[in-house]
Amino acid sequence: MTTMTNASVREFKMPDVGEGLTEAEILKWYVQPGDTVTDGQVVCEVETAKAAVELPIPYDGVVRELHFPEGTTVDVGTSIIAVDVSGGAAPAEEAPAAPAAPAEEPEKPAARQPVLVGYGVATSSTRRRPRRQAPDDAAARQAAVAVQAELNGHGAGAAVPQERPLAKPPVRKLAKDLGVDLATVTPTGPDGIITREDVHAAVATAQAPAPEQEAVQAPAPAAAPAAPVSYDTGRETRIPVKGVRKATAAAMVGSAFTAPHVTEFVTVDVTRTLKLVEELKQDKEFTGLRVNPLLLIAKALLVAIRRNPDINASWDEAAQEIVVKHYVNLGIAAATPRGLIVPNIKDAHAKTLPQLAESLGELVSTAREGRTSPAAMQAGTVTITNVGVFGVDTGTPILNPGESAILAVGAIKPQPWVHKGKVKPRQVTTLALSFDHRLVDGELGSKVLADVAAILEHPKRLITWA
């Protein structure tokens, strides 16, 4: 990667698009060098551990360089694109600067940090701060420290506290994971900053055998070189685990081994619910909206939560408290090409049936297009996963982290059923409710599941119980 330093060139850095994420993968560039861009124009699409997000550029200009190709994972805060903001002219060569007072850092593009599409760009002012001393001044700094130590009575041979090595948070985390002491790493970055490459180089140096060891081991028979890891590409395909899939896997493992899961099942006749679905499709209030069994199942769960509010809670391990939520952010598990995601409908408890239908439609279409924002997948309270769309009868769903319950809906199929004293073909499905047994006991979980089943069997309860 190269970095352009001309004053007319602005460096756009990878922003944190999802509450503390440290890196993102560049999925697609929408511009190329030489293209003209305007403030707010989307220049690339990136994928974080939570979702795919489009990044708008925060200024006008001409693209001079793309620092990374598609498919590269880049740390937050690293420049990814250089834009000439001088009006399109090629940057002129600067005259050497006089070695006068310490220069100030150029104005950073963080003054107009890009945000998620649709939320605009926040305007704010920035203040310049003095640049750190260059590595050439290290001797002068050391001399000043030594003088100060002498004045304080330490003496020439006394130990002087060393400065904290300069490194960005992702680099510090990398060093911690690899067991590298940053104080032993030789920095090569600007202003003496330690880079990722410096950390890896330190690891390679530490692992290299000493010359004396090599001399002693020389007479020993040379071991056969390790065969490179390979596989038959015609019989196997290996897919790197990253982005949404990696985050989902980690979340599911954490949930499965943190919250004690209990799953209960009930099989229910939903023939009347399917008839109501067909009637609602003809209702003018639902014109243009997606009306399906999932809509009424979601509404049934919301009513059951209102009747049993303690199910809508979370476990605070640090405080050793149960946090009961007085709102329902209803998650809907969605299978996408990038993996399973669970966006949620904010304040679903307060929506009418037409409003709920509209929100469900927007949620599903956005997820299928891969445009779900990180904010849409945060702060969920209860989730529905519809495995029935795959022809599956039911399952034992794993809780979404931080939630207390998840309802799995199986396939709706015609089955022989005793109806009004006679065996008749009826539309039947199986529901499965998993819940966190630390805060939901068997009685509460059973009541919620029974309420959902009762509503789906007799949907008029949506009116009488509402």
Backbone torsions as a table, in degrees:
resi	resn	phi	psi	omega
1	MET	NA	136.7	175.9
2	THR	-113.1	152.9	-179.9
3	THR	-123.4	127.4	-179.5
4	MET	-86.5	137.6	-173.4
5	THR	-114.4	-0.9	179.3
6	ASN	-60.2	141.8	-175.8
7	ALA	-61.9	-25.6	-178.3
8	SER	-84.3	-3.5	-177.8
9	VAL	-103.5	125.7	178.8
10	ARG	-102.8	136.7	178.9
11	GLU	-100.1	119.3	178.7
12	PHE	-92.7	120.1	-174.1
13	LYS	-97.2	152.3	177.1
14	MET	-62.8	117.1	-179.0
15	PRO	-84.9	164.1	172.0
16	ASP	-84.6	105.3	-175.4
17	VAL	-97.3	11.6	-177.0
18	GLY	-161.1	59.3	170.7
19	GLU	53.7	71.1	171.7
20	GLY	88.3	7.6	177.1
21	LEU	-66.8	144.6	-173.8
22	THR	-102.4	-12.3	-177.7
23	GLU	-156.6	164.1	177.4
24	ALA	-152.5	151.2	179.2
25	GLU	-99.3	133.3	177.6
26	ILE	-78.4	112.1	-178.7
27	LEU	-84.5	-43.7	-174.1
28	LYS	-156.0	135.3	171.9
29	TRP	-93.5	134.6	176.6
30	TYR	-101.5	-3.5	178.8
31	VAL	-132.4	163.7	177.5
32	GLN	-135.2	160.7	177.7
33	PRO	-52.5	134.0	-177.8
34	GLY	99.6	-17.6	179.0
35	ASP	-73.5	146.1	175.0
36	THR	-90.8	133.4	179.5
37	VAL	-122.6	155.1	178.5
38	THR	-123.4	159.6	-179.4
39	ASP	-55.6	123.1	179.5
40	GLY	94.1	-5.8	-179.7
41	GLN	-74.6	135.8	177.9
42	VAL	-72.6	125.5	-178.0
43	VAL	-108.3	-22.9	179.4
44	CYS	-160.3	165.4	175.1
45	GLU	-118.1	131.4	-179.6
46	VAL	-123.8	155.6	177.0
47	GLU	-119.4	124.4	175.5
48	THR	-99.9	-172.6	177.5
49	ALA	-71.2	-5.5	-176.7
50	LYS	-115.1	-36.1	-175.9
51	ALA	-169.3	170.7	172.3
52	ALA	-91.1	134.8	-174.1
53	VAL	-135.5	139.4	174.7
54	GLU	-90.8	137.4	-177.7
55	LEU	-108.4	122.3	174.9
56	PRO	-89.4	147.2	177.7
57	ILE	-82.9	141.6	-175.5
58	PRO	-95.4	17.2	177.8
59	TYR	-157.2	167.5	178.5
60	ASP	-90.1	151.5	176.4
61	GLY	161.4	-164.0	-179.8
62	VAL	-120.6	130.8	-179.5
63	VAL	-66.7	124.2	178.3
64	ARG	-100.4	-35.4	-175.3
65	GLU	-160.0	140.0	168.4
66	LEU	-102.2	118.1	-171.3
67	HIS	-77.2	-21.1	-177.2
68	PHE	-136.5	143.8	176.6
69	PRO	-80.0	167.6	176.3
70	GLU	-61.8	143.8	-179.7
71	GLY	92.4	-1.8	-179.4
72	THR	-90.3	136.3	174.5
73	THR	-91.8	125.2	-171.7
74	VAL	-121.5	138.4	176.7
75	ASP	-69.1	145.0	173.5
76	VAL	-60.3	135.3	-179.0
77	GLY	95.5	-6.3	178.1
78	THR	-89.9	136.2	-179.8
79	SER	-66.5	133.3	-178.2
80	ILE	-116.2	-19.0	-178.5
81	ILE	-151.5	140.8	177.5
82	ALA	-109.3	131.3	-177.9
83	VAL	-126.1	127.8	175.9
84	ASP	-82.3	116.8	-176.9
85	VAL	-102.6	17.0	-176.4
86	SER	-87.2	4.7	179.0
87	GLY	108.5	8.0	175.6
88	GLY	104.9	-13.7	-180.0
89	ALA	-72.5	150.3	178.4
90	ALA	-64.7	139.5	-178.2
91	PRO	-63.7	131.1	-179.6
92	ALA	-82.2	154.1	-179.1
93	GLU	-73.0	130.8	-176.9
94	GLU	-82.1	149.2	174.6
95	ALA	-77.3	150.4	179.9
96	PRO	-59.4	135.7	-179.0
97	ALA	-80.1	143.1	178.8
98	ALA	-71.3	137.7	-178.6
99	PRO	-75.4	66.9	-178.0
100	ALA	-95.8	-134.5	-178.7
101	ALA	-64.9	156.7	-179.9
102	PRO	-56.4	133.0	-178.1
103	ALA	-72.8	154.7	174.9
104	GLU	-93.8	152.8	178.5
105	GLU	-66.6	142.8	176.1
106	PRO	-63.5	155.3	179.5
107	GLU	-58.5	130.7	-174.4
108	LYS	-89.1	146.1	177.8
109	PRO	-66.9	-6.6	179.5
110	ALA	-64.9	-11.4	176.9
111	ALA	-62.0	-25.2	177.9
112	ARG	-131.5	62.5	-176.3
113	GLN	-60.3	128.7	179.9
114	PRO	-65.5	144.9	178.4
115	VAL	-124.4	-178.0	-178.5
116	LEU	-62.7	145.5	-179.5
117	VAL	-58.9	134.8	178.2
118	GLY	100.1	-11.1	-179.0
119	TYR	-107.5	-2.9	179.0
120	GLY	77.2	-174.9	-179.1
121	VAL	-120.1	124.4	-178.4
122	ALA	-70.8	134.6	179.1
123	THR	-99.9	132.1	179.6
124	SER	-156.2	162.2	178.8
125	SER	-99.0	154.6	178.8
126	THR	-122.7	153.7	175.9
127	ARG	-114.1	138.7	179.2
128	ARG	-80.3	149.1	176.8
129	ARG	-129.2	153.6	-178.6
130	PRO	-60.9	141.5	178.0
131	ARG	-73.6	148.1	175.7
132	ARG	-64.2	152.6	179.8
133	GLN	-64.4	144.9	179.9
134	ALA	-72.0	161.1	179.0
135	PRO	-58.2	-24.5	-179.1
136	ASP	-63.9	-22.5	-177.5
137	ASP	-89.4	7.7	-176.0
138	ALA	-60.9	-41.2	-178.4
139	ALA	-63.3	-40.8	-179.9
140	ALA	-65.0	-41.0	178.9
141	ARG	-62.9	-43.2	-178.6
142	GLN	-63.2	-38.9	179.0
143	ALA	-64.9	-40.7	-179.8
144	ALA	-64.7	-39.2	178.6
145	VAL	-64.9	-40.6	-179.9
146	ALA	-63.5	-41.7	178.8
147	VAL	-62.1	-44.4	-179.4
148	GLN	-63.5	-37.4	178.5
149	ALA	-64.4	-38.9	179.2
150	GLU	-64.0	-42.2	179.6
151	LEU	-64.6	-32.7	-179.0
152	ASN	-82.3	-1.3	176.4
153	GLY	91.1	12.5	-179.6
154	HIS	-74.5	-32.0	-176.1
155	GLY	86.7	164.2	-175.0
156	ALA	-66.3	-32.4	-176.1
157	GLY	-91.8	1.5	-176.8
158	ALA	-72.5	150.6	178.4
159	ALA	-76.1	134.0	-180.0
160	VAL	-111.5	132.6	179.7
161	PRO	-58.4	134.1	-179.4
162	GLN	-87.3	154.1	178.0
163	GLU	-70.0	152.1	177.9
164	ARG	-71.3	128.8	-179.3
165	PRO	-56.5	145.0	-179.7
166	LEU	-88.7	124.5	178.5
167	ALA	-163.7	148.1	178.2
168	LYS	-76.5	156.5	-178.5
169	PRO	-52.0	-44.0	178.5
170	PRO	-61.5	-34.5	179.7
171	VAL	-70.9	-38.5	177.0
172	ARG	-62.8	-40.3	178.6
173	LYS	-64.3	-42.4	177.7
174	LEU	-59.2	-45.1	-179.6
175	ALA	-62.8	-40.0	179.1
176	LYS	-64.2	-43.0	-179.9
177	ASP	-63.7	-34.8	-177.9
178	LEU	-90.9	-2.1	179.1
179	GLY	72.2	33.0	-178.2
180	VAL	-102.3	130.4	175.0
181	ASP	-82.6	115.7	-176.7
182	LEU	-61.8	-23.8	179.3
183	ALA	-66.9	-19.0	-179.2
184	THR	-97.2	0.4	-175.7
185	VAL	-94.5	135.4	177.0
186	THR	-85.5	116.9	-177.7
187	PRO	-77.2	143.6	175.7
188	THR	-123.6	-3.9	-178.4
189	GLY	-77.7	171.1	179.2
190	PRO	-62.4	141.8	179.4
191	ASP	61.2	25.4	177.1
192	GLY	75.6	24.9	179.8
193	ILE	-84.4	136.5	177.9
194	ILE	-80.5	130.1	-179.5
195	THR	-102.8	171.5	176.7
196	ARG	-60.0	-40.1	179.8
197	GLU	-62.0	-36.0	178.4
198	ASP	-63.5	-41.1	179.8
199	VAL	-64.6	-45.7	179.2
200	HIS	-63.0	-37.5	178.6
201	ALA	-64.4	-38.1	178.4
202	ALA	-64.7	-38.6	177.7
203	VAL	-64.7	-44.0	-179.9
204	ALA	-63.0	-38.8	179.2
205	THR	-65.4	-41.3	-178.7
206	ALA	-67.6	-31.0	-178.3
207	GLN	-84.2	-15.2	-178.8
208	ALA	-69.7	137.7	-179.5
209	PRO	-71.2	147.5	178.5
210	ALA	-69.8	152.6	-179.0
211	PRO	-58.0	-39.7	-178.4
212	GLU	-62.2	-40.6	179.8
213	GLN	-63.9	-39.6	179.6
214	GLU	-62.9	-39.9	-178.5
215	ALA	-66.1	-39.0	-179.3
216	VAL	-69.7	-37.9	-175.7
217	GLN	-81.5	-8.9	-175.0
218	ALA	-58.1	-43.3	-177.2
219	PRO	-66.5	-21.3	-177.0
220	ALA	-66.9	149.2	178.3
221	PRO	-58.5	134.6	-179.1
222	ALA	-69.8	131.5	178.8
223	ALA	-75.4	148.9	178.5
224	ALA	-64.5	136.5	-179.7
225	PRO	-60.4	140.8	-179.5
226	ALA	-63.8	133.1	-179.8
227	ALA	-70.5	135.9	179.4
228	PRO	-63.6	143.9	178.7
229	VAL	-65.6	124.4	-178.0
230	SER	-142.3	164.8	177.4
231	TYR	-153.7	161.9	-178.2
232	ASP	-77.8	105.9	-177.7
233	THR	-65.8	-18.9	177.6
234	GLY	-79.1	-19.4	-177.5
235	ARG	-114.6	-11.2	-179.6
236	GLU	-138.6	150.5	171.9
237	THR	-131.0	128.8	-179.5
238	ARG	-109.2	128.0	-177.4
239	ILE	-115.1	119.9	178.6
240	PRO	-59.7	136.5	178.3
241	VAL	-90.3	112.1	-178.7
242	LYS	-157.3	175.5	176.5
243	GLY	60.1	-134.6	-175.2
244	VAL	-62.4	-41.6	-178.7
245	ARG	-62.7	-41.7	-179.3
246	LYS	-65.4	-44.1	-179.7
247	ALA	-65.5	-39.6	179.0
248	THR	-64.0	-43.8	179.9
249	ALA	-60.6	-45.3	-179.9
250	ALA	-64.1	-40.4	-179.2
251	ALA	-65.8	-41.1	-179.1
252	MET	-68.0	-39.7	177.2
253	VAL	-63.8	-44.1	178.8
254	GLY	-62.3	-40.8	-179.4
255	SER	-67.8	-45.8	-176.0
256	ALA	-62.6	-33.8	-175.8
257	PHE	-103.2	9.0	177.1
258	THR	-113.3	-51.8	-178.8
259	ALA	-93.8	128.3	175.8
260	PRO	-72.1	108.9	-176.1
261	HIS	-82.0	140.4	168.5
262	VAL	-130.2	135.5	-180.0
263	THR	-123.7	131.8	176.4
264	GLU	-120.1	153.5	-174.9
265	PHE	-128.5	151.1	172.8
266	VAL	-150.6	137.4	176.7
267	THR	-104.2	132.5	-170.1
268	VAL	-138.4	146.4	175.2
269	ASP	-83.7	115.1	-176.8
270	VAL	-111.8	24.5	-178.4
271	THR	-59.0	-43.8	-179.0
272	ARG	-66.6	-35.4	178.1
273	THR	-63.3	-41.6	179.0
274	LEU	-65.4	-35.0	176.5
275	LYS	-65.3	-40.1	178.3
276	LEU	-65.1	-36.9	177.1
277	VAL	-58.2	-45.0	-179.7
278	GLU	-65.1	-36.0	178.4
279	GLU	-68.1	-41.0	-179.6
280	LEU	-66.0	-31.1	178.4
281	LYS	-62.3	-26.0	-179.9
282	GLN	-91.2	-8.5	-178.6
283	ASP	-76.1	133.5	-176.4
284	LYS	-65.3	-24.1	178.9
285	GLU	-69.3	-16.8	-179.5
286	PHE	-108.2	14.3	178.9
287	THR	-60.6	127.5	179.9
288	GLY	81.9	-1.4	-179.8
289	LEU	-103.2	154.2	178.6
290	ARG	-84.6	116.6	179.3
291	VAL	-116.4	119.5	-179.8
292	ASN	-149.7	173.9	-179.9
293	PRO	-57.0	-32.3	-179.6
294	LEU	-60.0	-33.8	179.0
295	LEU	-60.3	-48.3	-178.7
296	LEU	-72.8	-31.2	175.2
297	ILE	-64.5	-42.4	177.9
298	ALA	-62.2	-43.2	179.4
299	LYS	-66.0	-38.3	178.2
300	ALA	-62.7	-41.1	178.6
301	LEU	-65.5	-39.8	179.0
302	LEU	-62.8	-40.4	178.0
303	VAL	-66.5	-41.8	179.0
304	ALA	-62.9	-36.7	177.7
305	ILE	-67.5	-38.5	178.7
306	ARG	-63.7	-35.1	178.9
307	ARG	-78.2	-22.7	-179.7
308	ASN	-133.7	70.0	-169.6
309	PRO	-63.1	-21.8	-177.4
310	ASP	-68.3	-15.3	178.4
311	ILE	-71.3	-21.8	-175.7
312	ASN	-94.8	76.4	-172.6
313	ALA	-146.4	177.5	175.6
314	SER	-143.1	162.1	-177.9
315	TRP	-104.3	119.6	177.2
316	ASP	-96.2	99.6	-176.2
317	GLU	-65.5	-41.0	-176.5
318	ALA	-64.7	-43.8	-177.9
319	ALA	-90.3	-8.0	-175.8
320	GLN	53.7	54.6	-179.4
321	GLU	-136.2	152.3	170.2
322	ILE	-97.6	124.5	-177.1
323	VAL	-104.3	106.7	179.1
324	VAL	-86.1	125.1	-178.4
325	LYS	-90.3	135.3	177.7
326	HIS	-97.4	22.0	176.1
327	TYR	-144.5	159.4	178.7
328	VAL	-123.7	113.5	169.6
329	ASN	-98.9	99.3	-169.6
330	LEU	-83.1	113.0	178.9
331	GLY	-83.1	143.2	176.4
332	ILE	-125.3	111.9	179.7
333	ALA	-66.6	130.9	-176.9
334	ALA	-131.0	127.4	176.0
335	ALA	-85.2	125.1	-179.9
336	THR	-127.5	166.2	177.8
337	PRO	-57.8	-24.1	-178.9
338	ARG	-93.3	-0.2	179.5
339	GLY	124.4	-179.2	-178.7
340	LEU	-79.2	129.6	174.8
341	ILE	-128.3	158.9	-178.2
342	VAL	-131.6	78.1	172.2
343	PRO	-71.0	160.3	-178.7
344	ASN	-133.0	153.8	177.4
345	ILE	-89.8	113.5	-177.8
346	LYS	-68.1	136.6	177.6
347	ASP	50.7	46.4	-179.4
348	ALA	-63.0	-27.1	-178.4
349	HIS	-63.2	-24.2	-175.7
350	ALA	-94.8	3.3	-175.0
351	LYS	-94.7	144.2	171.6
352	THR	-74.2	170.8	-178.9
353	LEU	-61.6	-44.7	176.0
354	PRO	-61.7	-39.2	179.0
355	GLN	-65.9	-38.0	177.9
356	LEU	-65.6	-39.5	177.5
357	ALA	-62.8	-41.8	179.1
358	GLU	-64.4	-43.1	-179.7
359	SER	-65.8	-39.4	177.8
360	LEU	-62.7	-43.6	179.5
361	GLY	-61.6	-43.8	179.7
362	GLU	-65.5	-41.1	-178.8
363	LEU	-61.9	-46.1	-177.2
364	VAL	-67.3	-46.1	-178.0
365	SER	-65.5	-39.1	178.6
366	THR	-64.9	-40.9	180.0
367	ALA	-65.7	-42.1	-179.5
368	ARG	-64.4	-31.7	179.4
369	GLU	-82.2	-5.5	-179.7
370	GLY	73.9	27.0	-176.5
371	ARG	-110.1	14.3	-179.3
372	THR	-66.4	129.4	-178.6
373	SER	-83.5	156.2	176.5
374	PRO	-57.4	-36.1	-178.9
375	ALA	-62.4	-31.7	-178.3
376	ALA	-71.4	-14.0	-178.6
377	MET	-108.3	11.6	-178.6
378	GLN	-109.8	153.8	173.8
379	ALA	67.2	27.5	174.3
380	GLY	-69.6	154.1	-179.8
381	THR	-117.6	-39.3	178.8
382	VAL	-143.5	148.3	-174.4
383	THR	-128.2	150.3	170.7
384	ILE	-117.4	132.6	172.7
385	THR	-122.4	122.2	-174.6
386	ASN	-99.5	84.0	179.2
387	VAL	-77.3	-11.2	-179.8
388	GLY	-63.8	-24.4	-179.8
389	VAL	-64.9	-17.2	178.7
390	PHE	-98.6	8.6	179.8
391	GLY	81.3	13.6	-178.3
392	VAL	-89.4	138.1	-177.4
393	ASP	-69.5	-43.1	176.9
394	THR	-173.9	-174.7	179.5
395	GLY	-163.0	-179.8	176.0
396	THR	-114.0	87.4	-173.4
397	PRO	-68.4	149.7	176.8
398	ILE	-94.3	137.8	-177.7
399	LEU	-60.3	141.1	168.7
400	ASN	-70.7	132.0	-175.9
401	PRO	-51.4	133.1	178.8
402	GLY	89.2	-4.0	-179.6
403	GLU	-109.3	162.7	-176.0
404	SER	-103.2	-17.4	-175.2
405	ALA	-153.2	151.8	174.6
406	ILE	-144.8	132.9	-177.9
407	LEU	-106.4	123.2	175.4
408	ALA	-100.0	133.8	-179.5
409	VAL	-111.9	123.5	-179.1
410	GLY	-87.2	179.0	-179.4
411	ALA	-67.4	142.5	176.7
412	ILE	-94.0	118.0	-175.3
413	LYS	-133.6	150.2	173.4
414	PRO	-71.8	128.5	-179.5
415	GLN	-140.4	154.4	173.8
416	PRO	-66.2	130.4	-173.5
417	TRP	-144.7	141.8	177.1
418	VAL	-79.6	113.0	-177.1
419	HIS	-129.4	117.9	-178.4
420	LYS	55.4	42.3	175.4
421	GLY	81.3	1.4	179.9
422	LYS	-128.6	149.6	177.6
423	VAL	-82.6	119.0	-178.0
424	LYS	-134.8	157.8	173.2
425	PRO	-74.2	124.4	179.8
426	ARG	-131.6	158.2	176.6
427	GLN	-82.8	116.8	-171.5
428	VAL	-126.4	146.1	175.3
429	THR	-141.4	164.7	176.8
430	THR	-118.2	130.0	177.7
431	LEU	-105.4	144.9	176.2
432	ALA	-131.2	126.6	179.4
433	LEU	-115.1	116.4	172.6
434	SER	-98.8	140.8	179.3
435	PHE	-145.5	160.9	-179.3
436	ASP	-81.3	111.3	-173.5
437	HIS	-72.9	-6.8	175.2
438	ARG	-69.7	-33.5	-176.0
439	LEU	-121.7	-9.5	178.0
440	VAL	-123.1	116.3	177.8
441	ASP	-88.5	176.9	-176.6
442	GLY	-61.7	-35.3	-179.7
443	GLU	-65.3	-48.0	-178.7
444	LEU	-64.5	-45.9	179.6
445	GLY	-61.3	-39.6	180.0
446	SER	-66.4	-39.6	179.6
447	LYS	-62.8	-42.9	-179.4
448	VAL	-64.1	-47.3	-178.7
449	LEU	-64.8	-40.4	178.7
450	ALA	-64.8	-38.3	178.3
451	ASP	-64.5	-43.3	179.1
452	VAL	-61.2	-45.9	-179.7
453	ALA	-62.4	-41.9	-178.8
454	ALA	-63.7	-39.6	179.5
455	ILE	-66.7	-41.9	-178.7
456	LEU	-69.8	-28.3	177.4
457	GLU	-77.1	-35.9	178.1
458	HIS	-131.4	81.4	-173.9
459	PRO	-61.0	-11.7	176.7
460	LYS	-64.6	-16.8	177.1
461	ARG	-66.5	-17.8	174.1
462	LEU	-59.9	-26.9	179.7
463	ILE	-90.4	-48.2	-175.1
464	THR	-70.8	-28.6	-179.7
465	TRP	-96.5	-8.7	-176.3
466	ALA	-70.7	NA	NA
